[in-house]
Amino acid sequence: MKNLIAKAHQVAKDKGFWEEERNRPEMLMLIVSELAEALEALRKNDYADQSVVDALAHDLELDRTDEEFMLKALSWKESFEHGVKSSFEDELADVAIRLFDLCGGLNIDLEKHIEMKMKYNSMRGYKHGKAF
């Protein structure tokens, strides 16, 4: 998880999102907006095409620049846009990416906090004492 957090934050920095100090409430609301987009995808029954996901997952490293590879990268991008973009899964990925970027920017060890929270939750009562 630490690698994903570092990568999400570095990409955001590289794309200019950290040129000025970030507004924490705004960043939290951007995470909420991605959750709302996930809800809309769910309402539309818009799920990623698993055959496209499986095909694209074999070629995730796009760090070369030769012409043949760039044509393949363009095809990868077009395939993603056709079979994955704006799907329920894609929007959930956006939630995680924004959350990871926030944690990277604030130096929060999210993995440690998740592990502690899960241990705490395991010690709580049924439904944590709530109706749902």
C-alpha positions in Angstrom: 0.0 0.0 0.0 2.9 2.4 0.8 4.1 2.1 -2.8 0.6 2.9 -4.2 0.3 5.9 -1.9 3.7 7.2 -3.0 3.0 6.6 -6.6 -0.5 8.3 -6.5 1.0 11.3 -4.7 4.0 11.5 -7.1 1.7 11.4 -10.2 -0.5 14.2 -8.7 2.6 16.3 -8.0 3.9 15.6 -11.5 0.6 16.7 -13.0 0.7 20.0 -11.0 -1.8 19.3 -8.3 0.6 20.2 -5.5 2.2 23.4 -6.9 0.4 25.2 -4.1 -0.6 24.0 -0.7 -3.7 21.9 -1.0 -7.0 22.7 0.7 -7.8 19.7 2.9 -11.6 20.1 3.0 -11.6 20.5 -0.8 -9.5 17.3 -1.1 -12.0 15.4 1.1 -14.9 16.6 -1.0 -13.1 15.5 -4.2 -13.0 12.0 -2.6 -16.7 12.3 -1.9 -17.4 13.4 -5.5 -15.6 10.2 -6.7 -17.9 8.2 -4.4 -20.9 10.0 -5.9 -19.6 9.1 -9.4 -19.3 5.5 -8.3 -22.9 5.6 -7.1 -24.0 6.9 -10.5 -22.1 4.2 -12.3 -23.8 1.6 -10.0 -27.2 3.1 -10.7 -26.5 2.8 -14.5 -25.3 -0.7 -14.0 -22.0 0.4 -15.6 -19.3 -2.1 -14.8 -15.9 -2.5 -16.4 -15.7 -5.1 -19.2 -13.7 -7.8 -17.5 -12.2 -9.1 -20.7 -10.8 -5.6 -21.3 -9.5 -5.4 -17.7 -7.8 -8.8 -18.1 -6.2 -7.8 -21.4 -5.0 -4.4 -20.1 -3.7 -5.8 -16.8 -1.0 -7.6 -18.7 0.6 -4.4 -19.9 0.4 -1.8 -17.0 4.0 -0.4 -17.3 3.9 2.3 -19.9 7.3 3.9 -19.3 9.0 3.4 -22.7 9.0 5.9 -25.5 9.8 4.1 -28.8 7.3 4.6 -31.6 6.0 1.0 -31.7 5.5 1.0 -27.9 3.7 4.4 -28.1 1.3 3.0 -30.7 0.6 0.1 -28.3 0.2 2.6 -25.4 -2.4 4.6 -27.5 -4.3 1.4 -28.1 -4.1 0.6 -24.4 -5.5 4.1 -23.6 -8.3 3.7 -26.2 -9.2 0.2 -24.8 -9.3 1.6 -21.3 -11.6 4.4 -22.3 -13.9 2.0 -24.1 -14.1 -0.8 -21.6 -13.2 0.6 -18.2 -13.4 4.5 -18.0 -16.3 5.8 -15.8 -17.3 2.3 -14.7 -18.1 1.5 -11.1 -14.7 -0.1 -10.6 -12.9 2.9 -12.3 -14.7 5.4 -10.0 -13.7 3.3 -6.9 -10.1 3.4 -8.2 -10.5 7.2 -8.4 -11.6 7.2 -4.7 -8.5 5.3 -3.7 -6.2 7.4 -5.8 -7.4 10.6 -4.3 -7.3 9.2 -0.8 -3.8 7.9 -1.4 -2.7 11.3 -2.8 -4.1 13.0 0.3 -2.3 10.5 2.6 1.0 10.9 0.6 0.8 14.7 0.8 0.1 14.7 4.6 2.5 11.8 5.3 -0.2 9.6 6.8 0.7 6.0 7.1 -2.7 4.7 5.9 -1.8 1.1 6.1 -0.9 1.3 9.8 -4.1 3.2 10.5 -6.2 0.6 8.6 -4.5 -2.2 10.5 -5.2 -0.5 13.9 -8.8 0.3 13.0 -9.5 -3.2 11.8 -8.1 -4.6 15.1 -10.2 -2.2 17.1 -13.3 -3.1 15.0 -12.7 -6.8 15.7 -13.1 -6.0 19.4 -16.4 -4.2 19.0 -19.9 -5.7 19.3 -22.3 -6.9 16.6 -22.7 -4.2 14.0 -20.7 -2.1 16.4 -23.9 -1.6 18.5 -25.8 0.0 15.7 -28.8 -0.9 13.5 -26.8 -0.9 10.3 
